[in-house]
Structure formats: structure tokens, C-alpha cells
Amino acid sequence: MPDTVVSDASVAGEDFYLEDDPRGLTLRYRSEPAGNGGLRLDFLDGSLERRLGGGRKSPLARALGLHRRPAQHVLDTTCGLGRDSALLAALGCDVVAIERHPQLFALLEDARNRAASSTPPPVWLDQWAWLVNADARKWLMQQDIPGFDIIYIDPMFDAPRRKARPQKSLAWLGDLVGVDTDAGALLDVARSRALRRTVVKQHTRSQPLATPDRQVRGKAVRFDIYLTPQDESERIE
């Protein structure tokens, strides 16, 4: 079974609680009406296979340079719902993922354990080596951590005005975690530790945390790319 590393995390939001549902650990919102299905993570629901349709030509894969170097050692510093970590593992990257919020970390751990217990377990799970419960900036500042080709950041920001309501999982994630006001500080540390590049996922209309070397744009999101001095050749792609 994949390793799980637990360390200090922030206090969970009082409006949410976890319930041990027979189908898996479920996040409940106290303000939701009775009978609401809650939020449960499931890496075997088919959504990963749909996202894999873009392969290494998808905006995320191109931002990480997977179209040129498929097998990368990636640190996902803001795992969230785990979708990008699972996708990168399925694309062949060796992934370590960090999530600091305790309730969200519990949902991720439960979903991974259920996936590992399936018959057969998904082959990509072996590529997602660790799930770490920690503050990513503090964890990166440790001297004994391994080197990562790519450090990936998907921070929570105040959402720009939009016509459509966000799906429940994203809306609840924003309410549970709040805005990542320390994203800029995390980027500074990540850029000093990444071997090849740091990639920050943003809404297309968001301001970059710092001036990027390159950008890859999707329909709703943008990936800001910060290259290391050791990888100057990647400035021309």
C-alpha cells in the first residue's frame, strides 16, 4: 500500500464534518439540507479515464513538459481533490502529493485506500508514491527531502465572476480550505527547490504570482511556468 506521512495541519472548518459512510469517508456540510449526498472522493469513477483522453498533449501535460520528457518526478504541493495527482501518475510521472488541510487529507487517504483495495488496483497507483499531510512550504524547506524535477502548485484563490455556478466539489473545496494567501511564499520556496521547473495553475483571468517564463493556456485555466537556470533550453519550445 502507498506510504502515508502525517504531520501538523491547520484546524478543520467548523461548518464541515466527516462521516464514515459505507461507500467511503464523506464530507458533510452542516448548512446543506438533510439527504444531501455530501462529498466523497473516488478515483475509480471513470473521470480519470476521461481526462486521460488528452494524453501528453493536454495543457497540464504540456505545461509540465511531458510531451518531451514523459517520466518526471513531480511534487504536487496542493493536492486538493487529488485529480491532477492521479492524472500525472497515470501519465507516467512519479508523484508525491501534499495536502495540509486535515479533513481534505482524510478524504484523499480514504479514496487512495479504497483504490488500492480494488481488484485489481489501478496500475497508476504505484506511481503516486506518497500522500503527505503537511504545509508544503515548510516541508520543502527541510534539507533532507528528495529532489523533484517539477513542483506543481494549484492554489485556491477568490474565484473571478462567472456565469455558471461551480460544481459542488469545487464550491465546497473553496469553503473548506479558503483562499491560499501564502501562495506567493510557496512559489518562492518551490522555485529554489525545483530541478527543472515550477508550474502554477491559475484561472485564465488571474494575475500571475510572479512574471512567468512561459505560459500554457487552456479553456478556463492557465499554467504559469517558471524555469530553473539548469533548464534554460526549455525557454524555446
Stockholm file with secondary structure:
# STOCKHOLM 1.0

chainA/1-237         MPDTVVSDASVAGEDFYLEDDPRGLTLRYRSEPAGNGGLRLDFLDGSLERRLGGGRKSPLARALGLHRRPAQHVLDTTCGLGRDSALLAALGCDVVAIERHPQLFALLEDARNRAASSTPPPVWLDQWAWLVNADARKWLMQQDIPGFDIIYIDPMFDAPRRKARPQKSLAWLGDLVGVDTDAGALLDVARSRALRRTVVKQHTRSQPLATPDRQVRGKAVRFDIYLTPQDESERIE
#=GR chainA/1-237 SS CCEEEECCCCCCCTTEEEEEETTEEEEEETTSCTTCCCBCCCTTSSHHHHHGGGGGGSHHHHHTTTTTCCCCEEEESCCTTSHHHHHHHHTTCEEEEECCCHHHHHHHHHHHHHHHHSSSCCGGGGGEEEEEESCHHHHHTCTTCCCEEEEEECCCCCCCCCSSCCCHHHHHHHHHHCCCTTHHHHHHHHHHHEEEEEEEEEETTSCCSSCCSEEEECSSEEEEEEECGGGGGGGCC
#=GC SS_cons         CCEEEECCCCCCCTTEEEEEETTEEEEEETTSCTTCCCBCCCTTSSHHHHHGGGGGGSHHHHHTTTTTCCCCEEEESCCTTSHHHHHHHHTTCEEEEECCCHHHHHHHHHHHHHHHHSSSCCGGGGGEEEEEESCHHHHHTCTTCCCEEEEEECCCCCCCCCSSCCCHHHHHHHHHHCCCTTHHHHHHHHHHHEEEEEEEEEETTSCCSSCCSEEEECSSEEEEEEECGGGGGGGCC
//
